[in-house]
């Protein structure tokens, strides 16, 4: 744990650099591609429940935190009546 705290403190100045959001986006895209290729190798009986569960978790996070992309805001507005939300 101490190692992670030192690592975080050492890279914290990078958060304010103008290129850091691009690096973060690139790393997220690489992670998504890696996870997709790993899941793609699984049998369909295992792949679909994993993708379904991941989609539900992402959707519920968007509903709770209201940090969804602007494109799907109407859907999240519709679902926010039935699911809990941090913003009341």
PDB file of N, CA, C and O in Angstrom, chain B, residues numbered from 101:
ATOM      1  N   UNK B 101       0.817  -1.185   0.000  1.00  0.00           N
ATOM      2  CA  UNK B 101       0.000   0.000   0.000  1.00  0.00           C
ATOM      3  C   UNK B 101       0.867   1.258   0.000  1.00  0.00           C
ATOM      4  O   UNK B 101       0.563   2.237  -0.681  1.00  0.00           O
ATOM      5  N   UNK B 102       1.926   1.214   0.757  1.00  0.00           N
ATOM      6  CA  UNK B 102       2.811   2.370   0.842  1.00  0.00           C
ATOM      7  C   UNK B 102       3.441   2.669  -0.524  1.00  0.00           C
ATOM      8  O   UNK B 102       3.642   3.826  -0.890  1.00  0.00           O
ATOM      9  N   UNK B 103       3.745   1.608  -1.261  1.00  0.00           N
ATOM     10  CA  UNK B 103       4.324   1.774  -2.587  1.00  0.00           C
ATOM     11  C   UNK B 103       3.348   2.503  -3.516  1.00  0.00           C
ATOM     12  O   UNK B 103       3.756   3.375  -4.283  1.00  0.00           O
ATOM     13  N   UNK B 104       2.069   2.150  -3.449  1.00  0.00           N
ATOM     14  CA  UNK B 104       1.069   2.800  -4.294  1.00  0.00           C
ATOM     15  C   UNK B 104       0.893   4.271  -3.928  1.00  0.00           C
ATOM     16  O   UNK B 104       0.702   5.113  -4.806  1.00  0.00           O
ATOM     17  N   UNK B 105       0.957   4.578  -2.645  1.00  0.00           N
ATOM     18  CA  UNK B 105       0.852   5.980  -2.234  1.00  0.00           C
ATOM     19  C   UNK B 105       2.030   6.800  -2.764  1.00  0.00           C
ATOM     20  O   UNK B 105       1.849   7.926  -3.227  1.00  0.00           O
ATOM     21  N   UNK B 106       3.225   6.235  -2.695  1.00  0.00           N
ATOM     22  CA  UNK B 106       4.402   6.927  -3.225  1.00  0.00           C
ATOM     23  C   UNK B 106       4.302   7.102  -4.733  1.00  0.00           C
ATOM     24  O   UNK B 106       4.660   8.150  -5.271  1.00  0.00           O
ATOM     25  N   UNK B 107       3.810   6.067  -5.412  1.00  0.00           N
ATOM     26  CA  UNK B 107       3.641   6.151  -6.861  1.00  0.00           C
ATOM     27  C   UNK B 107       2.630   7.237  -7.221  1.00  0.00           C
ATOM     28  O   UNK B 107       2.868   8.032  -8.130  1.00  0.00           O
ATOM     29  N   UNK B 108       1.505   7.271  -6.512  1.00  0.00           N
ATOM     30  CA  UNK B 108       0.487   8.290  -6.772  1.00  0.00           C
ATOM     31  C   UNK B 108       1.043   9.694  -6.542  1.00  0.00           C
ATOM     32  O   UNK B 108       0.815  10.588  -7.357  1.00  0.00           O
ATOM     33  N   UNK B 109       1.757   9.893  -5.460  1.00  0.00           N
ATOM     34  CA  UNK B 109       2.320  11.214  -5.172  1.00  0.00           C
ATOM     35  C   UNK B 109       3.366  11.610  -6.207  1.00  0.00           C
ATOM     36  O   UNK B 109       3.524  12.795  -6.500  1.00  0.00           O
ATOM     37  N   UNK B 110       4.079  10.643  -6.760  1.00  0.00           N
ATOM     38  CA  UNK B 110       5.104  10.980  -7.748  1.00  0.00           C
ATOM     39  C   UNK B 110       4.506  11.354  -9.104  1.00  0.00           C
ATOM     40  O   UNK B 110       5.098  12.147  -9.837  1.00  0.00           O
ATOM     41  N   UNK B 111       3.343  10.798  -9.449  1.00  0.00           N
ATOM     42  CA  UNK B 111       2.743  11.141 -10.745  1.00  0.00           C
ATOM     43  C   UNK B 111       1.667  12.215 -10.621  1.00  0.00           C
ATOM     44  O   UNK B 111       1.110  12.636 -11.635  1.00  0.00           O
ATOM     45  N   UNK B 112       1.364  12.662  -9.428  1.00  0.00           N
ATOM     46  CA  UNK B 112       0.318  13.669  -9.240  1.00  0.00           C
ATOM     47  C   UNK B 112       0.578  14.972 -10.012  1.00  0.00           C
ATOM     48  O   UNK B 112      -0.384  15.552 -10.515  1.00  0.00           O
ATOM     49  N   UNK B 113       1.804  15.461 -10.136  1.00  0.00           N
ATOM     50  CA  UNK B 113       2.021  16.673 -10.945  1.00  0.00           C
ATOM     51  C   UNK B 113       1.636  16.517 -12.410  1.00  0.00           C
ATOM     52  O   UNK B 113       1.355  17.509 -13.082  1.00  0.00           O
ATOM     53  N   UNK B 114       1.618  15.281 -12.915  1.00  0.00           N
ATOM     54  CA  UNK B 114       1.255  15.070 -14.317  1.00  0.00           C
ATOM     55  C   UNK B 114      -0.231  15.337 -14.576  1.00  0.00           C
ATOM     56  O   UNK B 114      -0.618  15.618 -15.710  1.00  0.00           O
ATOM     57  N   UNK B 115      -1.062  15.253 -13.539  1.00  0.00           N
ATOM     58  CA  UNK B 115      -2.501  15.436 -13.711  1.00  0.00           C
ATOM     59  C   UNK B 115      -2.859  16.806 -14.262  1.00  0.00           C
ATOM     60  O   UNK B 115      -3.898  16.965 -14.901  1.00  0.00           O
ATOM     61  N   UNK B 116      -2.018  17.788 -14.024  1.00  0.00           N
ATOM     62  CA  UNK B 116      -2.323  19.150 -14.462  1.00  0.00           C
ATOM     63  C   UNK B 116      -1.742  19.477 -15.837  1.00  0.00           C
ATOM     64  O   UNK B 116      -1.965  20.577 -16.344  1.00  0.00           O
ATOM     65  N   UNK B 117      -1.024  18.577 -16.434  1.00  0.00           N
ATOM     66  CA  UNK B 117      -0.467  18.808 -17.773  1.00  0.00           C
ATOM     67  C   UNK B 117      -1.590  18.765 -18.808  1.00  0.00           C
ATOM     68  O   UNK B 117      -2.582  18.058 -18.629  1.00  0.00           O
ATOM     69  N   UNK B 118      -1.428  19.525 -19.890  1.00  0.00           N
ATOM     70  CA  UNK B 118      -2.481  19.612 -20.902  1.00  0.00           C
ATOM     71  C   UNK B 118      -2.611  18.330 -21.720  1.00  0.00           C
ATOM     72  O   UNK B 118      -3.665  18.107 -22.315  1.00  0.00           O
ATOM     73  N   UNK B 119      -1.597  17.487 -21.774  1.00  0.00           N
ATOM     74  CA  UNK B 119      -1.639  16.262 -22.552  1.00  0.00           C
ATOM     75  C   UNK B 119      -2.114  15.062 -21.735  1.00  0.00           C
ATOM     76  O   UNK B 119      -2.322  13.987 -22.299  1.00  0.00           O
ATOM     77  N   UNK B 120      -2.289  15.214 -20.433  1.00  0.00           N
ATOM     78  CA  UNK B 120      -2.656  14.080 -19.581  1.00  0.00           C
ATOM     79  C   UNK B 120      -4.019  13.473 -19.930  1.00  0.00           C
ATOM     80  O   UNK B 120      -4.135  12.247 -19.918  1.00  0.00           O
ATOM     81  N   UNK B 121      -5.063  14.264 -20.242  1.00  0.00           N
ATOM     82  CA  UNK B 121      -6.334  13.621 -20.635  1.00  0.00           C
ATOM     83  C   UNK B 121      -6.204  12.748 -21.886  1.00  0.00           C
ATOM     84  O   UNK B 121      -6.888  11.732 -22.005  1.00  0.00           O
ATOM     85  N   UNK B 122      -5.335  13.137 -22.811  1.00  0.00           N
ATOM     86  CA  UNK B 122      -5.123  12.321 -24.009  1.00  0.00           C
ATOM     87  C   UNK B 122      -4.444  11.001 -23.661  1.00  0.00           C
ATOM     88  O   UNK B 122      -4.800   9.954 -24.201  1.00  0.00           O
ATOM     89  N   UNK B 123      -3.470  11.052 -22.763  1.00  0.00           N
ATOM     90  CA  UNK B 123      -2.802   9.834 -22.319  1.00  0.00           C
ATOM     91  C   UNK B 123      -3.791   8.917 -21.600  1.00  0.00           C
ATOM     92  O   UNK B 123      -3.798   7.706 -21.820  1.00  0.00           O
ATOM     93  N   UNK B 124      -4.615   9.498 -20.750  1.00  0.00           N
ATOM     94  CA  UNK B 124      -5.607   8.718 -20.019  1.00  0.00           C
ATOM     95  C   UNK B 124      -6.600   8.064 -20.982  1.00  0.00           C
ATOM     96  O   UNK B 124      -6.961   6.900 -20.808  1.00  0.00           O
ATOM     97  N   UNK B 125      -7.038   8.808 -21.989  1.00  0.00           N
ATOM     98  CA  UNK B 125      -7.957   8.259 -22.987  1.00  0.00           C
ATOM     99  C   UNK B 125      -7.298   7.133 -23.768  1.00  0.00           C
ATOM    100  O   UNK B 125      -7.925   6.104 -24.019  1.00  0.00           O
ATOM    101  N   UNK B 126      -6.066   7.313 -24.146  1.00  0.00           N
ATOM    102  CA  UNK B 126      -5.329   6.270 -24.873  1.00  0.00           C
ATOM    103  C   UNK B 126      -5.219   4.999 -24.045  1.00  0.00           C
ATOM    104  O   UNK B 126      -5.443   3.903 -24.559  1.00  0.00           O
ATOM    105  N   UNK B 127      -4.877   5.134 -22.772  1.00  0.00           N
ATOM    106  CA  UNK B 127      -4.753   3.962 -21.903  1.00  0.00           C
ATOM    107  C   UNK B 127      -6.088   3.260 -21.699  1.00  0.00           C
ATOM    108  O   UNK B 127      -6.135   2.033 -21.616  1.00  0.00           O
ATOM    109  N   UNK B 128      -7.162   4.015 -21.619  1.00  0.00           N
ATOM    110  CA  UNK B 128      -8.487   3.413 -21.478  1.00  0.00           C
ATOM    111  C   UNK B 128      -8.856   2.648 -22.743  1.00  0.00           C
ATOM    112  O   UNK B 128      -9.400   1.547 -22.656  1.00  0.00           O
ATOM    113  N   UNK B 129      -8.571   3.208 -23.913  1.00  0.00           N
ATOM    114  CA  UNK B 129      -8.866   2.525 -25.168  1.00  0.00           C
ATOM    115  C   UNK B 129      -8.066   1.229 -25.275  1.00  0.00           C
ATOM    116  O   UNK B 129      -8.604   0.206 -25.699  1.00  0.00           O
ATOM    117  N   UNK B 130      -6.796   1.260 -24.898  1.00  0.00           N
ATOM    118  CA  UNK B 130      -5.961   0.052 -24.924  1.00  0.00           C
ATOM    119  C   UNK B 130      -6.526  -0.991 -23.957  1.00  0.00           C
ATOM    120  O   UNK B 130      -6.560  -2.177 -24.285  1.00  0.00           O
ATOM    121  N   UNK B 131      -6.963  -0.573 -22.788  1.00  0.00           N
ATOM    122  CA  UNK B 131      -7.548  -1.499 -21.818  1.00  0.00           C
ATOM    123  C   UNK B 131      -8.841  -2.113 -22.352  1.00  0.00           C
ATOM    124  O   UNK B 131      -9.061  -3.315 -22.203  1.00  0.00           O
ATOM    125  N   UNK B 132      -9.690  -1.304 -22.968  1.00  0.00           N
ATOM    126  CA  UNK B 132     -10.947  -1.818 -23.520  1.00  0.00           C
ATOM    127  C   UNK B 132     -10.677  -2.827 -24.631  1.00  0.00           C
ATOM    128  O   UNK B 132     -11.327  -3.871 -24.682  1.00  0.00           O
ATOM    129  N   UNK B 133      -9.741  -2.538 -25.509  1.00  0.00           N
ATOM    130  CA  UNK B 133      -9.401  -3.474 -26.585  1.00  0.00           C
ATOM    131  C   UNK B 133      -8.854  -4.773 -26.004  1.00  0.00           C
ATOM    132  O   UNK B 133      -9.203  -5.856 -26.472  1.00  0.00           O
ATOM    133  N   UNK B 134      -8.009  -4.674 -24.999  1.00  0.00           N
ATOM    134  CA  UNK B 134      -7.446  -5.868 -24.372  1.00  0.00           C
ATOM    135  C   UNK B 134      -8.528  -6.716 -23.718  1.00  0.00           C
ATOM    136  O   UNK B 134      -8.531  -7.938 -23.871  1.00  0.00           O
ATOM    137  N   UNK B 135      -9.440  -6.091 -22.997  1.00  0.00           N
ATOM    138  CA  UNK B 135     -10.525  -6.830 -22.354  1.00  0.00           C
ATOM    139  C   UNK B 135     -11.432  -7.457 -23.412  1.00  0.00           C
ATOM    140  O   UNK B 135     -11.863  -8.600 -23.261  1.00  0.00           O
ATOM    141  N   UNK B 136     -11.719  -6.718 -24.474  1.00  0.00           N
ATOM    142  CA  UNK B 136     -12.569  -7.253 -25.538  1.00  0.00           C
ATOM    143  C   UNK B 136     -11.948  -8.485 -26.181  1.00  0.00           C
ATOM    144  O   UNK B 136     -12.636  -9.481 -26.407  1.00  0.00           O
ATOM    145  N   UNK B 137     -10.658  -8.425 -26.475  1.00  0.00           N
ATOM    146  CA  UNK B 137     -10.002  -9.577 -27.093  1.00  0.00           C
ATOM    147  C   UNK B 137      -9.973 -10.773 -26.147  1.00  0.00           C
ATOM    148  O   UNK B 137     -10.084 -11.915 -26.592  1.00  0.00           O
ATOM    149  N   UNK B 138      -9.826 -10.528 -24.867  1.00  0.00           N
ATOM    150  CA  UNK B 138      -9.839 -11.615 -23.896  1.00  0.00           C
ATOM    151  C   UNK B 138     -11.223 -12.241 -23.806  1.00  0.00           C
ATOM    152  O   UNK B 138     -11.352 -13.465 -23.785  1.00  0.00           O
ATOM    153  N   UNK B 139     -12.252 -11.414 -23.753  1.00  0.00           N
ATOM    154  CA  UNK B 139     -13.621 -11.915 -23.643  1.00  0.00           C
ATOM    155  C   UNK B 139     -14.051 -12.607 -24.929  1.00  0.00           C
ATOM    156  O   UNK B 139     -14.832 -13.557 -24.897  1.00  0.00           O
ATOM    157  N   UNK B 140     -13.540 -12.129 -26.061  1.00  0.00           N
ATOM    158  CA  UNK B 140     -13.899 -12.714 -27.358  1.00  0.00           C
ATOM    159  C   UNK B 140     -13.446 -14.162 -27.474  1.00  0.00           C
ATOM    160  O   UNK B 140     -14.067 -14.948 -28.188  1.00  0.00           O
ATOM    161  N   UNK B 141     -12.375 -14.520 -26.784  1.00  0.00           N
ATOM    162  CA  UNK B 141     -11.872 -15.889 -26.838  1.00  0.00           C
ATOM    163  C   UNK B 141     -12.705 -16.861 -26.005  1.00  0.00           C
ATOM    164  O   UNK B 141     -12.585 -18.075 -26.168  1.00  0.00           O
ATOM    165  N   UNK B 142     -13.533 -16.345 -25.130  1.00  0.00           N
ATOM    166  CA  UNK B 142     -14.351 -17.204 -24.273  1.00  0.00           C
ATOM    167  C   UNK B 142     -15.503 -17.805 -25.068  1.00  0.00           C
ATOM    168  O   UNK B 142     -15.880 -17.267 -26.109  1.00  0.00           O
ATOM    169  N   UNK B 143     -16.064 -18.906 -24.597  1.00  0.00           N
ATOM    170  CA  UNK B 143     -17.262 -19.430 -25.240  1.00  0.00           C
ATOM    171  C   UNK B 143     -18.421 -18.438 -25.099  1.00  0.00           C
ATOM    172  O   UNK B 143     -18.470 -17.666 -24.142  1.00  0.00           O
ATOM    173  N   UNK B 144     -19.338 -18.465 -26.044  1.00  0.00           N
ATOM    174  CA  UNK B 144     -20.439 -17.513 -26.044  1.00  0.00           C
ATOM    175  C   UNK B 144     -21.283 -17.616 -24.780  1.00  0.00           C
ATOM    176  O   UNK B 144     -21.841 -16.615 -24.329  1.00  0.00           O
ATOM    177  N   UNK B 145     -21.385 -18.797 -24.207  1.00  0.00           N
ATOM    178  CA  UNK B 145     -22.162 -18.985 -22.995  1.00  0.00           C
ATOM    179  C   UNK B 145     -21.565 -18.214 -21.821  1.00  0.00           C
ATOM    180  O   UNK B 145     -22.293 -17.828 -20.907  1.00  0.00           O
ATOM    181  N   UNK B 146     -20.270 -17.987 -21.831  1.00  0.00           N
ATOM    182  CA  UNK B 146     -19.610 -17.201 -20.784  1.00  0.00           C
ATOM    183  C   UNK B 146     -19.464 -15.742 -21.197  1.00  0.00           C
ATOM    184  O   UNK B 146     -19.497 -14.848 -20.351  1.00  0.00           O
ATOM    185  N   UNK B 147     -19.301 -15.498 -22.496  1.00  0.00           N
ATOM    186  CA  UNK B 147     -19.051 -14.141 -22.972  1.00  0.00           C
ATOM    187  C   UNK B 147     -20.255 -13.225 -22.787  1.00  0.00           C
ATOM    188  O   UNK B 147     -20.100 -12.102 -22.307  1.00  0.00           O
ATOM    189  N   UNK B 148     -21.440 -13.676 -23.153  1.00  0.00           N
ATOM    190  CA  UNK B 148     -22.616 -12.817 -23.089  1.00  0.00           C
ATOM    191  C   UNK B 148     -22.998 -12.406 -21.667  1.00  0.00           C
ATOM    192  O   UNK B 148     -23.335 -11.240 -21.460  1.00  0.00           O
ATOM    193  N   UNK B 149     -22.965 -13.301 -20.678  1.00  0.00           N
ATOM    194  CA  UNK B 149     -23.248 -12.833 -19.316  1.00  0.00           C
ATOM    195  C   UNK B 149     -22.223 -11.820 -18.799  1.00  0.00           C
ATOM    196  O   UNK B 149     -22.578 -10.896 -18.067  1.00  0.00           O
ATOM    197  N   UNK B 150     -20.951 -11.991 -19.180  1.00  0.00           N
ATOM    198  CA  UNK B 150     -19.927 -11.043 -18.753  1.00  0.00           C
ATOM    199  C   UNK B 150     -20.189  -9.671 -19.376  1.00  0.00           C
ATOM    200  O   UNK B 150     -20.134  -8.657 -18.680  1.00  0.00           O
ATOM    201  N   UNK B 151     -20.473  -9.632 -20.674  1.00  0.00           N
ATOM    202  CA  UNK B 151     -20.766  -8.359 -21.338  1.00  0.00           C
ATOM    203  C   UNK B 151     -22.046  -7.730 -20.793  1.00  0.00           C
ATOM    204  O   UNK B 151     -22.109  -6.513 -20.622  1.00  0.00           O
ATOM    205  N   UNK B 152     -23.070  -8.549 -20.517  1.00  0.00           N
ATOM    206  CA  UNK B 152     -24.317  -8.044 -19.966  1.00  0.00           C
ATOM    207  C   UNK B 152     -24.092  -7.441 -18.572  1.00  0.00           C
ATOM    208  O   UNK B 152     -24.579  -6.348 -18.282  1.00  0.00           O
ATOM    209  N   UNK B 153     -23.361  -8.147 -17.719  1.00  0.00           N
ATOM    210  CA  UNK B 153     -23.090  -7.647 -16.375  1.00  0.00           C
ATOM    211  C   UNK B 153     -22.266  -6.360 -16.422  1.00  0.00           C
ATOM    212  O   UNK B 153     -22.535  -5.426 -15.667  1.00  0.00           O
ATOM    213  N   UNK B 154     -21.279  -6.306 -17.291  1.00  0.00           N
ATOM    214  CA  UNK B 154     -20.485  -5.085 -17.426  1.00  0.00           C
ATOM    215  C   UNK B 154     -21.306  -3.911 -17.911  1.00  0.00           C
ATOM    216  O   UNK B 154     -21.125  -2.786 -17.445  1.00  0.00           O
ATOM    217  N   UNK B 155     -22.210  -4.164 -18.847  1.00  0.00           N
ATOM    218  CA  UNK B 155     -23.077  -3.096 -19.354  1.00  0.00           C
ATOM    219  C   UNK B 155     -24.030  -2.592 -18.275  1.00  0.00           C
ATOM    220  O   UNK B 155     -24.257  -1.388 -18.158  1.00  0.00           O
ATOM    221  N   UNK B 156     -24.587  -3.506 -17.491  1.00  0.00           N
ATOM    222  CA  UNK B 156     -25.497  -3.123 -16.421  1.00  0.00           C
ATOM    223  C   UNK B 156     -24.757  -2.309 -15.360  1.00  0.00           C
ATOM    224  O   UNK B 156     -25.285  -1.314 -14.863  1.00  0.00           O
ATOM    225  N   UNK B 157     -23.545  -2.723 -15.012  1.00  0.00           N
ATOM    226  CA  UNK B 157     -22.760  -1.975 -14.022  1.00  0.00           C
ATOM    227  C   UNK B 157     -22.462  -0.574 -14.531  1.00  0.00           C
ATOM    228  O   UNK B 157     -22.575   0.391 -13.775  1.00  0.00           O
ATOM    229  N   UNK B 158     -22.082  -0.442 -15.798  1.00  0.00           N
ATOM    230  CA  UNK B 158     -21.804   0.869 -16.377  1.00  0.00           C
ATOM    231  C   UNK B 158     -23.061   1.735 -16.395  1.00  0.00           C
ATOM    232  O   UNK B 158     -23.004   2.914 -16.046  1.00  0.00           O
ATOM    233  N   UNK B 159     -24.183   1.165 -16.795  1.00  0.00           N
ATOM    234  CA  UNK B 159     -25.432   1.909 -16.843  1.00  0.00           C
ATOM    235  C   UNK B 159     -25.854   2.371 -15.451  1.00  0.00           C
ATOM    236  O   UNK B 159     -26.267   3.518 -15.281  1.00  0.00           O
ATOM    237  N   UNK B 160     -25.755   1.497 -14.459  1.00  0.00           N
ATOM    238  CA  UNK B 160     -26.133   1.871 -13.099  1.00  0.00           C
ATOM    239  C   UNK B 160     -25.199   2.939 -12.529  1.00  0.00           C
ATOM    240  O   UNK B 160     -25.635   3.793 -11.758  1.00  0.00           O
ATOM    241  N   UNK B 161     -23.927   2.896 -12.899  1.00  0.00           N
ATOM    242  CA  UNK B 161     -22.993   3.932 -12.462  1.00  0.00           C
ATOM    243  C   UNK B 161     -23.377   5.274 -13.061  1.00  0.00           C
ATOM    244  O   UNK B 161     -23.333   6.298 -12.380  1.00  0.00           O
ATOM    245  N   UNK B 162     -23.754   5.270 -14.340  1.00  0.00           N
ATOM    246  CA  UNK B 162     -24.185   6.509 -14.983  1.00  0.00           C
ATOM    247  C   UNK B 162     -25.448   7.051 -14.334  1.00  0.00           C
ATOM    248  O   UNK B 162     -25.573   8.260 -14.139  1.00  0.00           O
ATOM    249  N   UNK B 163     -26.384   6.171 -13.998  1.00  0.00           N
ATOM    250  CA  UNK B 163     -27.634   6.616 -13.379  1.00  0.00           C
ATOM    251  C   UNK B 163     -27.354   7.181 -11.992  1.00  0.00           C
ATOM    252  O   UNK B 163     -27.899   8.225 -11.632  1.00  0.00           O
ATOM    253  N   UNK B 164     -26.525   6.519 -11.221  1.00  0.00           N
ATOM    254  CA  UNK B 164     -26.268   6.955  -9.852  1.00  0.00           C
ATOM    255  C   UNK B 164     -25.476   8.260  -9.815  1.00  0.00           C
ATOM    256  O   UNK B 164     -25.839   9.179  -9.081  1.00  0.00           O
ATOM    257  N   UNK B 165     -24.407   8.354 -10.591  1.00  0.00           N
ATOM    258  CA  UNK B 165     -23.537   9.531 -10.551  1.00  0.00           C
ATOM    259  C   UNK B 165     -23.942  10.630 -11.529  1.00  0.00           C
ATOM    260  O   UNK B 165     -23.476  11.763 -11.415  1.00  0.00           O
ATOM    261  N   UNK B 166     -24.810  10.300 -12.496  1.00  0.00           N
ATOM    262  CA  UNK B 166     -25.243  11.234 -13.536  1.00  0.00           C
ATOM    263  C   UNK B 166     -24.057  11.825 -14.289  1.00  0.00           C
ATOM    264  O   UNK B 166     -23.978  13.037 -14.489  1.00  0.00           O
ATOM    265  N   UNK B 167     -23.139  10.962 -14.704  1.00  0.00           N
ATOM    266  CA  UNK B 167     -21.984  11.391 -15.482  1.00  0.00           C
ATOM    267  C   UNK B 167     -21.954  10.693 -16.839  1.00  0.00           C
ATOM    268  O   UNK B 167     -20.891  10.352 -17.357  1.00  0.00           O
ATOM    269  N   UNK B 168     -23.144  10.489 -17.400  1.00  0.00           N
ATOM    270  CA  UNK B 168     -23.268   9.795 -18.673  1.00  0.00           C
ATOM    271  C   UNK B 168     -22.889  10.714 -19.841  1.00  0.00           C
ATOM    272  O   UNK B 168     -22.877  11.935 -19.684  1.00  0.00           O
ATOM    273  N   UNK B 169     -22.583  10.142 -21.000  1.00  0.00           N
ATOM    274  CA  UNK B 169     -22.361  10.965 -22.183  1.00  0.00           C
ATOM    275  C   UNK B 169     -23.655  11.701 -22.564  1.00  0.00           C
ATOM    276  O   UNK B 169     -24.751  11.199 -22.317  1.00  0.00           O
ATOM    277  N   UNK B 170     -23.525  12.864 -23.152  1.00  0.00           N
ATOM    278  CA  UNK B 170     -24.693  13.683 -23.480  1.00  0.00           C
ATOM    279  C   UNK B 170     -25.640  12.976 -24.445  1.00  0.00           C
ATOM    280  O   UNK B 170     -26.843  13.237 -24.435  1.00  0.00           O
ATOM    281  N   UNK B 171     -25.112  12.093 -25.270  1.00  0.00           N
ATOM    282  CA  UNK B 171     -25.922  11.395 -26.259  1.00  0.00           C
ATOM    283  C   UNK B 171     -27.011  10.525 -25.624  1.00  0.00           C
ATOM    284  O   UNK B 171     -28.108  10.405 -26.168  1.00  0.00           O
ATOM    285  N   UNK B 172     -26.706   9.924 -24.481  1.00  0.00           N
ATOM    286  CA  UNK B 172     -27.695   9.031 -23.867  1.00  0.00           C
ATOM    287  C   UNK B 172     -28.378   9.637 -22.642  1.00  0.00           C
ATOM    288  O   UNK B 172     -28.999   8.913 -21.864  1.00  0.00           O
ATOM    289  N   UNK B 173     -28.274  10.941 -22.462  1.00  0.00           N
ATOM    290  CA  UNK B 173     -28.941  11.591 -21.327  1.00  0.00           C
ATOM    291  C   UNK B 173     -30.444  11.353 -21.289  1.00  0.00           C
ATOM    292  O   UNK B 173     -30.975  11.141 -20.199  1.00  0.00           O
ATOM    293  N   UNK B 174     -31.172  11.374 -22.419  1.00  0.00           N
ATOM    294  CA  UNK B 174     -32.616  11.090 -22.327  1.00  0.00           C
ATOM    295  C   UNK B 174     -32.911   9.703 -21.756  1.00  0.00           C
ATOM    296  O   UNK B 174     -33.855   9.548 -20.980  1.00  0.00           O
ATOM    297  N   UNK B 175     -32.126   8.702 -22.123  1.00  0.00           N
ATOM    298  CA  UNK B 175     -32.326   7.359 -21.576  1.00  0.00           C
ATOM    299  C   UNK B 175     -32.057   7.341 -20.080  1.00  0.00           C
ATOM    300  O   UNK B 175     -32.812   6.735 -19.319  1.00  0.00           O
ATOM    301  N   UNK B 176     -30.998   7.994 -19.658  1.00  0.00           N
ATOM    302  CA  UNK B 176     -30.655   8.028 -18.238  1.00  0.00           C
ATOM    303  C   UNK B 176     -31.697   8.822 -17.456  1.00  0.00           C
ATOM    304  O   UNK B 176     -32.035   8.461 -16.329  1.00  0.00           O
ATOM    305  N   UNK B 177     -32.211   9.909 -18.055  1.00  0.00           N
ATOM    306  CA  UNK B 177     -33.292  10.650 -17.401  1.00  0.00           C
ATOM    307  C   UNK B 177     -34.507   9.758 -17.190  1.00  0.00           C
ATOM    308  O   UNK B 177     -35.140   9.817 -16.135  1.00  0.00           O
ATOM    309  N   UNK B 178     -34.837   8.945 -18.162  1.00  0.00           N
ATOM    310  CA  UNK B 178     -35.971   8.039 -18.061  1.00  0.00           C
ATOM    311  C   UNK B 178     -35.737   6.998 -16.964  1.00  0.00           C
ATOM    312  O   UNK B 178     -36.643   6.715 -16.179  1.00  0.00           O
ATOM    313  N   UNK B 179     -34.535   6.431 -16.902  1.00  0.00           N
ATOM    314  CA  UNK B 179     -34.232   5.397 -15.919  1.00  0.00           C
ATOM    315  C   UNK B 179     -34.030   5.940 -14.509  1.00  0.00           C
ATOM    316  O   UNK B 179     -34.161   5.196 -13.537  1.00  0.00           O
ATOM    317  N   UNK B 180     -33.715   7.222 -14.387  1.00  0.00           N
ATOM    318  CA  UNK B 180     -33.412   7.774 -13.068  1.00  0.00           C
ATOM    319  C   UNK B 180     -34.632   7.820 -12.153  1.00  0.00           C
ATOM    320  O   UNK B 180     -34.477   7.987 -10.944  1.00  0.00           O
ATOM    321  N   UNK B 181     -35.837   7.676 -12.695  1.00  0.00           N
ATOM    322  CA  UNK B 181     -37.032   7.651 -11.846  1.00  0.00           C
ATOM    323  C   UNK B 181     -37.102   6.360 -11.033  1.00  0.00           C
ATOM    324  O   UNK B 181     -37.651   6.357  -9.932  1.00  0.00           O
ATOM    325  N   UNK B 182     -36.558   5.272 -11.555  1.00  0.00           N
ATOM    326  CA  UNK B 182     -36.690   3.971 -10.896  1.00  0.00           C
ATOM    327  C   UNK B 182     -35.445   3.516 -10.152  1.00  0.00           C
ATOM    328  O   UNK B 182     -35.521   2.621  -9.310  1.00  0.00           O
ATOM    329  N   UNK B 183     -34.314   4.112 -10.446  1.00  0.00           N
ATOM    330  CA  UNK B 183     -33.072   3.679  -9.814  1.00  0.00           C
ATOM    331  C   UNK B 183     -32.543   4.765  -8.880  1.00  0.00           C
ATOM    332  O   UNK B 183     -32.850   5.940  -9.079  1.00  0.00           O
ATOM    333  N   UNK B 184     -31.768   4.406  -7.881  1.00  0.00           N
ATOM    334  CA  UNK B 184     -31.239   5.404  -6.945  1.00  0.00           C
ATOM    335  C   UNK B 184     -30.261   6.349  -7.634  1.00  0.00           C
ATOM    336  O   UNK B 184     -29.609   5.988  -8.613  1.00  0.00           O
ATOM    337  N   UNK B 185     -30.174   7.552  -7.108  1.00  0.00           N
ATOM    338  CA  UNK B 185     -29.284   8.557  -7.676  1.00  0.00           C
ATOM    339  C   UNK B 185     -28.623   9.321  -6.546  1.00  0.00           C
ATOM    340  O   UNK B 185     -29.226   9.545  -5.496  1.00  0.00           O
ATOM    341  N   UNK B 186     -27.386   9.716  -6.768  1.00  0.00           N
ATOM    342  CA  UNK B 186     -26.661  10.506  -5.779  1.00  0.00           C
ATOM    343  C   UNK B 186     -27.217  11.926  -5.735  1.00  0.00           C
ATOM    344  O   UNK B 186     -27.249  12.552  -4.675  1.00  0.00           O
ATOM    345  N   UNK B 187     -27.653  12.431  -6.884  1.00  0.00           N
ATOM    346  CA  UNK B 187     -28.211  13.763  -6.973  1.00  0.00           C
ATOM    347  C   UNK B 187     -29.714  13.709  -6.746  1.00  0.00           C
ATOM    348  O   UNK B 187     -30.449  13.103  -7.526  1.00  0.00           O
ATOM    349  N   UNK B 188     -30.150  14.333  -5.696  1.00  0.00           N
ATOM    350  CA  UNK B 188     -31.599  14.302  -5.408  1.00  0.00           C
ATOM    351  C   UNK B 188     -32.170  15.687  -5.539  1.00  0.00           C
ATOM    352  O   UNK B 188     -33.369  15.882  -5.339  1.00  0.00           O
TER     353      UNK B 188
END
